[in-house]
Amino acid sequence: MPPAKKRARTYDPLKIRTAVLTQFGHVRQAVGGLGDEQLALPTRLGSWTVRELAAHMVLVVGAASRALERDVPAKAELGLLEWPSAIAARAGDIDAATRELAAAHPDLGALYAGTEERLTRDLADAPGGRILAVRTGSMTLADFLVTRTVELVVHCDDLNAAVPGLGIPYDRQALAACTRLLADTLAVKAPGGSTEVRIPPYAVVQCVEGPRHTRGTPPNVVETDPLTWIRLASGRVTWKDAVAEAKVSASGERADLGGLLPLLG
């Protein structure tokens, strides 16, 4: 008998909406204080500059408003746990759209202000069950907003890494949702119960085939902090480097997750 399909955990729609708007507000404030020299700095995302990365964050958040303007699809095709593996196919389109947006809007402050105003207005009355036609596949608005926390948190970390001293803060709910979705994605990719992955204070998941743990301390344990986990899951840091730098503790013969990472794209 095949294993049961893992169900996505539930998220409070109001808290997620607030988290998306709050985190985007943090980014808007930080980007608004950047000068031309800082905006021209390179990032760890290929040839994108800070300006292009900042424009990309507008693109991914504004996608909710654009989708709410489209016709409602008949049904949701993409579940929340399927989204991380679906985004890779759009890499080329995303790059082109990001560069076009950055070139068309030299005034990033105005772009951010308009996007934030529109998104706040559009999300005020839209029901979480409203199905959106988005490029990765139709999803409910509630699920799509959870994916926006991943985009925002991952790229805030990219911005902080690119601009010395920038220090964009992380909304607690956004960081928690991002951490949990990526942890659950690992459990889907490597189903099982032999290894426990702990990311305090937000997530604990069981994964990897093998003898199932039932009580006491499991024989295979991985533990790390939320930002290190997010960097591992998004490919910003390798498993080998994270272990070598003591950012991850891993014990047990099934505790090596290097072959399962990254999870995005």
C-alpha positions as YAML, in Angstrom:
chain: A
units: angstrom
residues:
- id: 1
  name: MET
  ca: [0.00, 0.00, 0.00]
- id: 2
  name: PRO
  ca: [1.55, 3.37, -1.00]
- id: 3
  name: PRO
  ca: [2.24, 5.89, 1.75]
- id: 4
  name: ALA
  ca: [-0.42, 8.51, 2.38]
- id: 5
  name: LYS
  ca: [0.13, 11.83, 0.67]
- id: 6
  name: LYS
  ca: [1.38, 14.43, 3.13]
- id: 7
  name: ARG
  ca: [-1.12, 17.18, 3.74]
- id: 8
  name: ALA
  ca: [0.04, 20.76, 3.99]
- id: 9
  name: ARG
  ca: [-0.22, 22.28, 7.44]
- id: 10
  name: THR
  ca: [-2.71, 25.07, 7.89]
- id: 11
  name: TYR
  ca: [-1.79, 28.72, 8.22]
- id: 12
  name: ASP
  ca: [-3.86, 31.52, 9.69]
- id: 13
  name: PRO
  ca: [-4.89, 33.59, 6.62]
- id: 14
  name: LEU
  ca: [-5.07, 36.87, 8.51]
- id: 15
  name: LYS
  ca: [-1.63, 36.40, 10.06]
- id: 16
  name: ILE
  ca: [-0.12, 35.48, 6.69]
- id: 17
  name: ARG
  ca: [-1.62, 38.52, 4.97]
- id: 18
  name: THR
  ca: [-0.29, 40.74, 7.73]
- id: 19
  name: ALA
  ca: [3.11, 39.04, 7.53]
- id: 20
  name: VAL
  ca: [3.39, 39.62, 3.78]
- id: 21
  name: LEU
  ca: [2.48, 43.30, 4.09]
- id: 22
  name: THR
  ca: [4.74, 43.81, 7.10]
- id: 23
  name: GLN
  ca: [7.76, 42.14, 5.49]
- id: 24
  name: PHE
  ca: [7.24, 44.04, 2.26]
- id: 25
  name: GLY
  ca: [7.07, 47.24, 4.32]
- id: 26
  name: HIS
  ca: [10.44, 46.41, 5.88]
- id: 27
  name: VAL
  ca: [11.92, 45.95, 2.40]
- id: 28
  name: ARG
  ca: [10.36, 49.16, 1.12]
- id: 29
  name: GLN
  ca: [11.89, 51.15, 3.97]
- id: 30
  name: ALA
  ca: [15.33, 49.62, 3.42]
- id: 31
  name: VAL
  ca: [15.35, 49.98, -0.37]
- id: 32
  name: GLY
  ca: [14.16, 53.58, -0.09]
- id: 33
  name: GLY
  ca: [17.35, 54.47, 1.76]
- id: 34
  name: LEU
  ca: [19.74, 53.02, -0.81]
- id: 35
  name: GLY
  ca: [21.84, 55.24, -3.05]
- id: 36
  name: ASP
  ca: [22.83, 54.60, -6.65]
- id: 37
  name: GLU
  ca: [26.15, 53.03, -5.67]
- id: 38
  name: GLN
  ca: [24.42, 50.54, -3.36]
- id: 39
  name: LEU
  ca: [21.76, 49.74, -5.95]
- id: 40
  name: ALA
  ca: [24.54, 48.93, -8.43]
- id: 41
  name: LEU
  ca: [26.20, 46.39, -6.11]
- id: 42
  name: PRO
  ca: [26.29, 42.76, -7.26]
- id: 43
  name: THR
  ca: [24.19, 40.08, -5.56]
- id: 44
  name: ARG
  ca: [24.64, 36.33, -5.18]
- id: 45
  name: LEU
  ca: [21.91, 35.82, -7.80]
- id: 46
  name: GLY
  ca: [23.90, 35.56, -11.01]
- id: 47
  name: SER
  ca: [24.26, 38.91, -12.74]
- id: 48
  name: TRP
  ca: [21.46, 40.67, -10.89]
- id: 49
  name: THR
  ca: [22.36, 43.90, -9.15]
- id: 50
  name: VAL
  ca: [20.71, 45.10, -5.96]
- id: 51
  name: ARG
  ca: [18.40, 47.24, -8.11]
- id: 52
  name: GLU
  ca: [17.22, 44.21, -10.04]
- id: 53
  name: LEU
  ca: [16.79, 42.15, -6.89]
- id: 54
  name: ALA
  ca: [14.74, 44.95, -5.35]
- id: 55
  name: ALA
  ca: [12.58, 45.10, -8.49]
- id: 56
  name: HIS
  ca: [12.13, 41.33, -8.36]
- id: 57
  name: MET
  ca: [10.66, 41.59, -4.86]
- id: 58
  name: VAL
  ca: [8.04, 43.99, -6.20]
- id: 59
  name: LEU
  ca: [7.32, 41.53, -9.00]
- id: 60
  name: VAL
  ca: [6.71, 38.55, -6.73]
- id: 61
  name: VAL
  ca: [4.57, 40.45, -4.22]
- id: 62
  name: GLY
  ca: [2.61, 42.33, -6.88]
- id: 63
  name: ALA
  ca: [1.74, 39.01, -8.50]
- id: 64
  name: ALA
  ca: [-1.13, 38.64, -6.02]
- id: 65
  name: SER
  ca: [-2.76, 41.87, -7.20]
- id: 66
  name: ARG
  ca: [-2.28, 40.98, -10.85]
- id: 67
  name: ALA
  ca: [-3.80, 37.54, -10.32]
- id: 68
  name: LEU
  ca: [-6.85, 38.96, -8.56]
- id: 69
  name: GLU
  ca: [-7.63, 40.91, -11.75]
- id: 70
  name: ARG
  ca: [-7.78, 37.76, -13.88]
- id: 71
  name: ASP
  ca: [-10.72, 35.42, -14.38]
- id: 72
  name: VAL
  ca: [-11.20, 32.82, -11.66]
- id: 73
  name: PRO
  ca: [-9.98, 29.35, -12.72]
- id: 74
  name: ALA
  ca: [-12.31, 26.39, -12.33]
- id: 75
  name: LYS
  ca: [-10.16, 24.78, -9.65]
- id: 76
  name: ALA
  ca: [-6.83, 24.97, -7.86]
- id: 77
  name: GLU
  ca: [-4.26, 22.85, -9.70]
- id: 78
  name: LEU
  ca: [-1.28, 23.39, -7.41]
- id: 79
  name: GLY
  ca: [-1.08, 22.52, -3.74]
- id: 80
  name: LEU
  ca: [1.10, 24.42, -1.33]
- id: 81
  name: LEU
  ca: [3.65, 21.59, -1.01]
- id: 82
  name: GLU
  ca: [3.92, 21.31, -4.79]
- id: 83
  name: TRP
  ca: [4.86, 24.94, -5.31]
- id: 84
  name: PRO
  ca: [8.59, 24.76, -4.46]
- id: 85
  name: SER
  ca: [9.30, 22.25, -7.23]
- id: 86
  name: ALA
  ca: [7.13, 24.12, -9.76]
- id: 87
  name: ILE
  ca: [9.06, 27.39, -9.82]
- id: 88
  name: ALA
  ca: [12.19, 26.13, -11.58]
- id: 89
  name: ALA
  ca: [10.48, 26.01, -14.97]
- id: 90
  name: ARG
  ca: [9.88, 29.76, -14.83]
- id: 91
  name: ALA
  ca: [13.46, 30.87, -14.19]
- id: 92
  name: GLY
  ca: [13.95, 32.37, -17.67]
- id: 93
  name: ASP
  ca: [10.65, 34.27, -17.63]
- id: 94
  name: ILE
  ca: [11.33, 35.57, -14.14]
- id: 95
  name: ASP
  ca: [14.75, 36.90, -15.13]
- id: 96
  name: ALA
  ca: [13.40, 38.70, -18.18]
- id: 97
  name: ALA
  ca: [10.45, 40.22, -16.32]
- id: 98
  name: THR
  ca: [12.70, 41.37, -13.46]
- id: 99
  name: ARG
  ca: [15.16, 43.13, -15.75]
- id: 100
  name: GLU
  ca: [12.32, 44.78, -17.66]
- id: 101
  name: LEU
  ca: [10.68, 46.05, -14.47]
- id: 102
  name: ALA
  ca: [13.96, 47.40, -13.07]
- id: 103
  name: ALA
  ca: [14.72, 49.24, -16.32]
- id: 104
  name: ALA
  ca: [11.21, 50.71, -16.56]
- id: 105
  name: HIS
  ca: [11.13, 52.05, -12.98]
- id: 106
  name: PRO
  ca: [14.26, 54.00, -12.05]
- id: 107
  name: ASP
  ca: [12.35, 55.42, -9.06]
- id: 108
  name: LEU
  ca: [12.12, 52.30, -6.89]
- id: 109
  name: GLY
  ca: [10.59, 54.27, -4.03]
- id: 110
  name: ALA
  ca: [7.55, 55.16, -6.13]
- id: 111
  name: LEU
  ca: [7.30, 51.60, -7.44]
- id: 112
  name: TYR
  ca: [7.32, 50.16, -3.92]
- id: 113
  name: ALA
  ca: [4.81, 52.71, -2.63]
- id: 114
  name: GLY
  ca: [2.35, 52.02, -5.44]
- id: 115
  name: THR
  ca: [2.70, 48.25, -5.07]
- id: 116
  name: GLU
  ca: [2.18, 48.36, -1.31]
- id: 117
  name: GLU
  ca: [-0.89, 50.59, -1.62]
- id: 118
  name: ARG
  ca: [-2.44, 48.39, -4.28]
- id: 119
  name: LEU
  ca: [-1.74, 45.14, -2.47]
- id: 120
  name: THR
  ca: [-3.16, 46.44, 0.81]
- id: 121
  name: ARG
  ca: [-6.34, 47.48, -0.97]
- id: 122
  name: ASP
  ca: [-6.67, 44.27, -2.98]
- id: 123
  name: LEU
  ca: [-6.17, 41.96, -0.01]
- id: 124
  name: ALA
  ca: [-8.61, 43.79, 2.24]
- id: 125
  name: ASP
  ca: [-11.70, 41.96, 1.03]
- id: 126
  name: ALA
  ca: [-10.40, 39.06, -1.09]
- id: 127
  name: PRO
  ca: [-11.36, 35.68, 0.44]
- id: 128
  name: GLY
  ca: [-8.58, 33.20, 1.12]
- id: 129
  name: GLY
  ca: [-10.37, 30.56, -0.91]
- id: 130
  name: ARG
  ca: [-10.35, 32.71, -4.04]
- id: 131
  name: ILE
  ca: [-8.51, 30.76, -6.76]
- id: 132
  name: LEU
  ca: [-5.78, 32.65, -8.59]
- id: 133
  name: ALA
  ca: [-4.46, 32.03, -12.07]
- id: 134
  name: VAL
  ca: [-0.72, 32.29, -11.44]
- id: 135
  name: ARG
  ca: [2.07, 31.17, -13.74]
- id: 136
  name: THR
  ca: [3.18, 28.19, -11.65]
- id: 137
  name: GLY
  ca: [-0.38, 26.81, -11.65]
- id: 138
  name: SER
  ca: [-3.69, 27.92, -10.17]
- id: 139
  name: MET
  ca: [-3.68, 28.19, -6.37]
- id: 140
  name: THR
  ca: [-5.89, 29.58, -3.64]
- id: 141
  name: LEU
  ca: [-5.05, 33.08, -2.49]
- id: 142
  name: ALA
  ca: [-4.35, 31.77, 1.01]
- id: 143
  name: ASP
  ca: [-1.77, 29.30, -0.30]
- id: 144
  name: PHE
  ca: [-0.24, 31.81, -2.69]
- id: 145
  name: LEU
  ca: [0.35, 34.29, 0.13]
- id: 146
  name: VAL
  ca: [2.24, 31.64, 2.09]
- id: 147
  name: THR
  ca: [4.54, 31.26, -0.92]
- id: 148
  name: ARG
  ca: [5.07, 35.04, -0.87]
- id: 149
  name: THR
  ca: [6.56, 34.73, 2.62]
- id: 150
  name: VAL
  ca: [9.17, 32.38, 1.15]
- id: 151
  name: GLU
  ca: [10.00, 34.78, -1.66]
- id: 152
  name: LEU
  ca: [10.23, 37.74, 0.70]
- id: 153
  name: VAL
  ca: [12.32, 36.08, 3.40]
- id: 154
  name: VAL
  ca: [14.74, 34.41, 0.99]
- id: 155
  name: HIS
  ca: [15.30, 37.61, -0.96]
- id: 156
  name: CYS
  ca: [15.56, 39.78, 2.15]
- id: 157
  name: ASP
  ca: [18.46, 37.56, 3.10]
- id: 158
  name: ASP
  ca: [19.90, 38.08, -0.39]
- id: 159
  name: LEU
  ca: [19.62, 41.85, 0.00]
- id: 160
  name: ASN
  ca: [21.18, 41.80, 3.46]
- id: 161
  name: ALA
  ca: [24.06, 39.75, 2.08]
- id: 162
  name: ALA
  ca: [24.58, 42.15, -0.85]
- id: 163
  name: VAL
  ca: [24.49, 45.46, 1.02]
- id: 164
  name: PRO
  ca: [26.79, 45.68, 4.06]
- id: 165
  name: GLY
  ca: [24.95, 46.88, 7.14]
- id: 166
  name: LEU
  ca: [21.51, 46.91, 5.50]
- id: 167
  name: GLY
  ca: [19.94, 44.73, 8.19]
- id: 168
  name: ILE
  ca: [16.37, 44.30, 6.94]
- id: 169
  name: PRO
  ca: [14.44, 42.76, 9.86]
- id: 170
  name: TYR
  ca: [12.33, 39.63, 9.50]
- id: 171
  name: ASP
  ca: [8.70, 39.59, 10.50]
- id: 172
  name: ARG
  ca: [8.26, 36.66, 12.90]
- id: 173
  name: GLN
  ca: [5.19, 35.25, 11.14]
- id: 174
  name: ALA
  ca: [6.84, 35.53, 7.72]
- id: 175
  name: LEU
  ca: [9.99, 33.80, 8.95]
- id: 176
  name: ALA
  ca: [7.94, 31.06, 10.62]
- id: 177
  name: ALA
  ca: [5.81, 30.37, 7.55]
- id: 178
  name: CYS
  ca: [8.84, 30.28, 5.26]
- id: 179
  name: THR
  ca: [10.69, 27.90, 7.59]
- id: 180
  name: ARG
  ca: [7.70, 25.58, 7.96]
- id: 181
  name: LEU
  ca: [6.86, 25.38, 4.27]
- id: 182
  name: LEU
  ca: [10.45, 24.52, 3.37]
- id: 183
  name: ALA
  ca: [10.66, 21.95, 6.17]
- id: 184
  name: ASP
  ca: [7.45, 20.30, 4.98]
- id: 185
  name: THR
  ca: [8.83, 20.33, 1.44]
- id: 186
  name: LEU
  ca: [11.77, 18.24, 2.64]
- id: 187
  name: ALA
  ca: [9.39, 15.76, 4.26]
- id: 188
  name: VAL
  ca: [7.56, 15.41, 0.94]
- id: 189
  name: LYS
  ca: [10.77, 15.01, -1.04]
- id: 190
  name: ALA
  ca: [12.20, 12.39, 1.34]
- id: 191
  name: PRO
  ca: [9.23, 10.70, 3.04]
- id: 192
  name: GLY
  ca: [9.96, 8.54, 6.05]
- id: 193
  name: GLY
  ca: [10.45, 8.65, 9.78]
- id: 194
  name: SER
  ca: [14.06, 7.76, 10.48]
- id: 195
  name: THR
  ca: [15.43, 11.31, 10.69]
- id: 196
  name: GLU
  ca: [14.15, 14.23, 12.72]
- id: 197
  name: VAL
  ca: [14.90, 17.72, 11.46]
- id: 198
  name: ARG
  ca: [14.57, 20.41, 14.08]
- id: 199
  name: ILE
  ca: [14.46, 24.12, 13.27]
- id: 200
  name: PRO
  ca: [13.58, 25.79, 16.56]
- id: 201
  name: PRO
  ca: [11.39, 27.55, 17.36]
- id: 202
  name: TYR
  ca: [9.33, 27.03, 14.21]
- id: 203
  name: ALA
  ca: [9.43, 23.50, 12.84]
- id: 204
  name: VAL
  ca: [10.14, 19.83, 13.46]
- id: 205
  name: VAL
  ca: [9.64, 17.25, 10.71]
- id: 206
  name: GLN
  ca: [10.32, 13.55, 10.25]
- id: 207
  name: CYS
  ca: [11.79, 12.40, 6.95]
- id: 208
  name: VAL
  ca: [14.06, 9.86, 5.17]
- id: 209
  name: GLU
  ca: [13.24, 6.18, 4.76]
- id: 210
  name: GLY
  ca: [14.45, 3.78, 7.41]
- id: 211
  name: PRO
  ca: [13.54, 2.53, 10.88]
- id: 212
  name: ARG
  ca: [10.87, 4.77, 12.33]
- id: 213
  name: HIS
  ca: [11.51, 6.57, 15.60]
- id: 214
  name: THR
  ca: [8.78, 6.04, 18.22]
- id: 215
  name: ARG
  ca: [10.06, 7.31, 21.58]
- id: 216
  name: GLY
  ca: [13.04, 8.89, 23.27]
- id: 217
  name: THR
  ca: [15.83, 10.61, 21.35]
- id: 218
  name: PRO
  ca: [15.71, 9.64, 17.66]
- id: 219
  name: PRO
  ca: [18.87, 7.99, 16.27]
- id: 220
  name: ASN
  ca: [19.19, 10.53, 13.44]
- id: 221
  name: VAL
  ca: [18.83, 14.19, 14.29]
- id: 222
  name: VAL
  ca: [19.51, 17.38, 12.34]
- id: 223
  name: GLU
  ca: [19.19, 20.76, 14.02]
- id: 224
  name: THR
  ca: [19.79, 24.27, 12.75]
- id: 225
  name: ASP
  ca: [18.45, 27.81, 13.02]
- id: 226
  name: PRO
  ca: [15.75, 29.22, 10.71]
- id: 227
  name: LEU
  ca: [17.97, 31.40, 8.51]
- id: 228
  name: THR
  ca: [20.56, 28.66, 8.02]
- id: 229
  name: TRP
  ca: [17.76, 26.27, 7.10]
- id: 230
  name: ILE
  ca: [16.33, 28.74, 4.60]
- id: 231
  name: ARG
  ca: [19.77, 29.26, 3.05]
- id: 232
  name: LEU
  ca: [20.25, 25.51, 2.75]
- id: 233
  name: ALA
  ca: [16.80, 24.97, 1.26]
- id: 234
  name: SER
  ca: [17.26, 27.80, -1.25]
- id: 235
  name: GLY
  ca: [20.79, 26.82, -2.25]
- id: 236
  name: ARG
  ca: [22.48, 29.88, -0.80]
- id: 237
  name: VAL
  ca: [24.64, 27.69, 1.46]
- id: 238
  name: THR
  ca: [25.80, 24.12, 0.86]
- id: 239
  name: TRP
  ca: [25.27, 21.35, 3.38]
- id: 240
  name: LYS
  ca: [28.99, 20.70, 3.55]
- id: 241
  name: ASP
  ca: [29.81, 24.31, 4.38]
- id: 242
  name: ALA
  ca: [27.02, 24.66, 6.93]
- id: 243
  name: VAL
  ca: [28.21, 21.55, 8.79]
- id: 244
  name: ALA
  ca: [31.86, 22.65, 8.61]
- id: 245
  name: GLU
  ca: [30.96, 26.07, 10.03]
- id: 246
  name: ALA
  ca: [28.91, 24.46, 12.83]
- id: 247
  name: LYS
  ca: [25.73, 26.08, 11.55]
- id: 248
  name: VAL
  ca: [24.15, 22.62, 11.49]
- id: 249
  name: SER
  ca: [24.43, 19.74, 13.93]
- id: 250
  name: ALA
  ca: [23.82, 16.31, 12.43]
- id: 251
  name: SER
  ca: [24.06, 12.97, 14.21]
- id: 252
  name: GLY
  ca: [23.27, 9.49, 12.91]
- id: 253
  name: GLU
  ca: [23.94, 7.57, 9.72]
- id: 254
  name: ARG
  ca: [20.84, 9.00, 8.03]
- id: 255
  name: ALA
  ca: [21.42, 12.60, 9.10]
- id: 256
  name: ASP
  ca: [23.29, 13.73, 5.98]
- id: 257
  name: LEU
  ca: [20.78, 15.82, 3.99]
- id: 258
  name: GLY
  ca: [23.29, 17.05, 1.42]
- id: 259
  name: GLY
  ca: [21.85, 14.95, -1.37]
- id: 260
  name: LEU
  ca: [18.34, 16.30, -0.79]
- id: 261
  name: LEU
  ca: [19.17, 19.98, -0.89]
- id: 262
  name: PRO
  ca: [18.40, 22.56, -2.19]
- id: 263
  name: LEU
  ca: [14.59, 22.34, -2.31]
- id: 264
  name: LEU
  ca: [13.65, 25.41, -4.34]
- id: 265
  name: GLY
  ca: [13.74, 25.20, -8.08]
...
